[in-house]
Amino acid sequence: MATTDELKHFGNNLKSLRTARSWTQDALGELAEVNPKYIGELERGERNPSIDVLWRLAAALRVDAAELVGDELTRLSRADLIRRVGEELERQSSEELRTWIRLARSRTRN
C-alpha cells in the first residue's frame, strides 16, 4: 500500500501531466476510460490507483507509467541529469567520490 506522501506525489504528477496538455479531468477521464471524479481523488492523493488504471492513464497521457509514479528526475533530459550528477558530485568528499565511481563501475559491468 502506498504511503500518503507517495499518493500525493502520484497525484501531483498526474495533475501536472494533465494540465500541461490543457486537459480537464473530464477529458482525461474520457481518454483513459476512468471516471473524472476518480481522477480528482487520485490528483488529491485520496485514492490508490489499480495497476489497470495506472496503465490506462499513462497510455492516455502518452507517457511511461514510471513517469506517473517517478520523481522529478524521471522527466529530466540527459543533459539535465548529467548537470545534476555534477552538482551532487561537487558536494561529495574524496572518499564518497571513490564510492560513486566504484558503484558506477559495478553497474556498467552487469
MARDOFI-505735 format. One record per residue (C-alpha): residue number from 1; residue in three letters; x negated, y, z. Coordinates in pm, 1 decimal, always signed. Layout:
<loros>
{num:NUM | residuo:ALA | east:X | north:Y | up:Z}
...
</loros>
This chain:
<loros>
{num:1 | residuo:MET | east:+0.0 | north:+0.0 | up:+0.0}
{num:2 | residuo:ALA | east:-134.9 | north:+340.0 | up:-94.5}
{num:3 | residuo:THR | east:-201.2 | north:+598.1 | up:+175.5}
{num:4 | residuo:THR | east:-12.6 | north:+926.2 | up:+191.6}
{num:5 | residuo:ASP | east:-320.3 | north:+1109.7 | up:+60.4}
{num:6 | residuo:GLU | east:-352.5 | north:+865.7 | up:-231.8}
{num:7 | residuo:LEU | east:+14.4 | north:+907.1 | up:-320.8}
{num:8 | residuo:LYS | east:-17.8 | north:+1286.4 | up:-310.7}
{num:9 | residuo:HIS | east:-331.0 | north:+1267.7 | up:-524.6}
{num:10 | residuo:PHE | east:-148.9 | north:+1048.7 | up:-778.4}
{num:11 | residuo:GLY | east:+148.9 | north:+1286.5 | up:-772.3}
{num:12 | residuo:ASN | east:-75.1 | north:+1586.9 | up:-832.2}
{num:13 | residuo:ASN | east:-245.3 | north:+1411.3 | up:-1124.1}
{num:14 | residuo:LEU | east:+91.2 | north:+1316.3 | up:-1273.2}
{num:15 | residuo:LYS | east:+228.8 | north:+1668.5 | up:-1240.3}
{num:16 | residuo:SER | east:-89.7 | north:+1823.8 | up:-1379.0}
{num:17 | residuo:LEU | east:-86.6 | north:+1598.9 | up:-1685.8}
{num:18 | residuo:ARG | east:+286.0 | north:+1657.7 | up:-1739.4}
{num:19 | residuo:THR | east:+270.3 | north:+2035.4 | up:-1705.4}
{num:20 | residuo:ALA | east:-41.4 | north:+2056.0 | up:-1924.6}
{num:21 | residuo:ARG | east:+188.3 | north:+1930.3 | up:-2200.9}
{num:22 | residuo:SER | east:+462.4 | north:+2176.7 | up:-2101.8}
{num:23 | residuo:TRP | east:+695.5 | north:+1883.6 | up:-2039.0}
{num:24 | residuo:THR | east:+979.8 | north:+1879.1 | up:-1791.5}
{num:25 | residuo:GLN | east:+1036.0 | north:+1583.1 | up:-1564.6}
{num:26 | residuo:ASP | east:+1332.7 | north:+1501.7 | up:-1786.5}
{num:27 | residuo:ALA | east:+1114.7 | north:+1494.2 | up:-2099.3}
{num:28 | residuo:LEU | east:+855.8 | north:+1267.2 | up:-1936.7}
{num:29 | residuo:GLY | east:+1130.9 | north:+1050.1 | up:-1795.3}
{num:30 | residuo:GLU | east:+1280.5 | north:+1001.0 | up:-2138.6}
{num:31 | residuo:LEU | east:+946.3 | north:+914.5 | up:-2298.0}
{num:32 | residuo:ALA | east:+843.1 | north:+677.2 | up:-2019.2}
{num:33 | residuo:GLU | east:+1193.5 | north:+539.9 | up:-1960.6}
{num:34 | residuo:VAL | east:+1172.6 | north:+645.0 | up:-1595.3}
{num:35 | residuo:ASN | east:+1440.0 | north:+831.7 | up:-1401.9}
{num:36 | residuo:PRO | east:+1340.5 | north:+1202.0 | up:-1380.0}
{num:37 | residuo:LYS | east:+1440.0 | north:+1206.5 | up:-1010.8}
{num:38 | residuo:TYR | east:+1189.4 | north:+925.6 | up:-951.7}
{num:39 | residuo:ILE | east:+920.4 | north:+1127.5 | up:-1134.8}
{num:40 | residuo:GLY | east:+986.1 | north:+1416.0 | up:-895.0}
{num:41 | residuo:GLU | east:+947.7 | north:+1181.6 | up:-598.6}
{num:42 | residuo:LEU | east:+621.7 | north:+1049.4 | up:-744.1}
{num:43 | residuo:GLU | east:+488.9 | north:+1400.8 | up:-801.1}
{num:44 | residuo:ARG | east:+565.4 | north:+1493.8 | up:-440.0}
{num:45 | residuo:GLY | east:+387.3 | north:+1179.7 | up:-314.7}
{num:46 | residuo:GLU | east:+707.6 | north:+1036.3 | up:-171.6}
{num:47 | residuo:ARG | east:+708.4 | north:+710.6 | up:-369.3}
{num:48 | residuo:ASN | east:+456.3 | north:+444.7 | up:-464.6}
{num:49 | residuo:PRO | east:+487.6 | north:+358.0 | up:-836.3}
{num:50 | residuo:SER | east:+502.4 | north:-0.3 | up:-952.3}
{num:51 | residuo:ILE | east:+235.2 | north:-113.2 | up:-1197.1}
{num:52 | residuo:ASP | east:+501.6 | north:-119.6 | up:-1470.2}
{num:53 | residuo:VAL | east:+593.7 | north:+244.9 | up:-1407.7}
{num:54 | residuo:LEU | east:+225.8 | north:+340.4 | up:-1391.0}
{num:55 | residuo:TRP | east:+163.3 | north:+186.6 | up:-1735.3}
{num:56 | residuo:ARG | east:+474.4 | north:+348.2 | up:-1885.6}
{num:57 | residuo:LEU | east:+379.9 | north:+692.1 | up:-1752.6}
{num:58 | residuo:ALA | east:+23.3 | north:+656.2 | up:-1880.4}
{num:59 | residuo:ALA | east:+147.9 | north:+547.1 | up:-2223.6}
{num:60 | residuo:ALA | east:+393.0 | north:+837.1 | up:-2243.8}
{num:61 | residuo:LEU | east:+120.2 | north:+1082.9 | up:-2142.5}
{num:62 | residuo:ARG | east:-129.1 | north:+912.5 | up:-2377.0}
{num:63 | residuo:VAL | east:-390.1 | north:+870.6 | up:-2104.0}
{num:64 | residuo:ASP | east:-561.0 | north:+574.3 | up:-1947.5}
{num:65 | residuo:ALA | east:-382.7 | north:+460.4 | up:-1631.4}
{num:66 | residuo:ALA | east:-709.3 | north:+523.9 | up:-1444.1}
{num:67 | residuo:GLU | east:-667.9 | north:+894.5 | up:-1515.9}
{num:68 | residuo:LEU | east:-342.3 | north:+894.9 | up:-1323.0}
{num:69 | residuo:VAL | east:-491.2 | north:+730.4 | up:-1015.9}
{num:70 | residuo:GLY | east:-850.1 | north:+854.1 | up:-1050.7}
{num:71 | residuo:ASP | east:-1016.4 | north:+1155.7 | up:-900.3}
{num:72 | residuo:GLU | east:-1116.5 | north:+1476.9 | up:-1076.9}
{num:73 | residuo:LEU | east:-1428.4 | north:+1307.2 | up:-1215.0}
{num:74 | residuo:THR | east:-1209.1 | north:+1093.0 | up:-1438.6}
{num:75 | residuo:ARG | east:-1126.3 | north:+1392.4 | up:-1657.9}
{num:76 | residuo:LEU | east:-1475.8 | north:+1540.8 | up:-1688.1}
{num:77 | residuo:SER | east:-1666.6 | north:+1529.9 | up:-2014.6}
{num:78 | residuo:ARG | east:-2002.1 | north:+1351.6 | up:-2031.9}
{num:79 | residuo:ALA | east:-2184.4 | north:+1685.8 | up:-2027.1}
{num:80 | residuo:ASP | east:-1994.1 | north:+1795.4 | up:-1715.0}
{num:81 | residuo:LEU | east:-2066.4 | north:+1461.7 | up:-1547.6}
{num:82 | residuo:ILE | east:-2439.4 | north:+1499.7 | up:-1618.7}
{num:83 | residuo:ARG | east:-2428.7 | north:+1852.4 | up:-1474.4}
{num:84 | residuo:ARG | east:-2251.7 | north:+1725.6 | up:-1161.6}
{num:85 | residuo:VAL | east:-2506.8 | north:+1445.7 | up:-1117.4}
{num:86 | residuo:GLY | east:-2785.1 | north:+1703.4 | up:-1141.4}
{num:87 | residuo:GLU | east:-2618.2 | north:+1918.5 | up:-876.8}
{num:88 | residuo:GLU | east:-2583.5 | north:+1619.7 | up:-646.6}
{num:89 | residuo:LEU | east:-2944.7 | north:+1514.8 | up:-701.2}
{num:90 | residuo:GLU | east:-3072.5 | north:+1863.3 | up:-615.8}
{num:91 | residuo:ARG | east:-2929.8 | north:+1822.4 | up:-265.9}
{num:92 | residuo:GLN | east:-3098.0 | north:+1486.7 | up:-200.8}
{num:93 | residuo:SER | east:-3418.2 | north:+1412.1 | up:-12.5}
{num:94 | residuo:SER | east:-3703.3 | north:+1231.2 | up:-187.6}
{num:95 | residuo:GLU | east:-3606.8 | north:+903.1 | up:-23.0}
{num:96 | residuo:GLU | east:-3242.6 | north:+945.5 | up:-126.2}
{num:97 | residuo:LEU | east:-3357.9 | north:+1012.8 | up:-482.4}
{num:98 | residuo:ARG | east:-3554.4 | north:+686.4 | up:-479.4}
{num:99 | residuo:THR | east:-3238.2 | north:+507.5 | up:-369.0}
{num:100 | residuo:TRP | east:-3038.0 | north:+671.6 | up:-651.9}
{num:101 | residuo:ILE | east:-3297.9 | north:+558.9 | up:-905.6}
{num:102 | residuo:ARG | east:-3300.5 | north:+202.5 | up:-769.7}
{num:103 | residuo:LEU | east:-2922.4 | north:+193.2 | up:-781.6}
{num:104 | residuo:ALA | east:-2913.6 | north:+327.9 | up:-1139.0}
{num:105 | residuo:ARG | east:-3173.2 | north:+72.5 | up:-1249.4}
{num:106 | residuo:SER | east:-2981.5 | north:-214.6 | up:-1091.9}
{num:107 | residuo:ARG | east:-2660.0 | north:-105.0 | up:-1265.6}
{num:108 | residuo:THR | east:-2821.4 | north:-90.7 | up:-1609.9}
{num:109 | residuo:ARG | east:-2970.0 | north:-440.7 | up:-1575.0}
{num:110 | residuo:ASN | east:-2628.8 | north:-601.5 | up:-1518.7}
</loros>
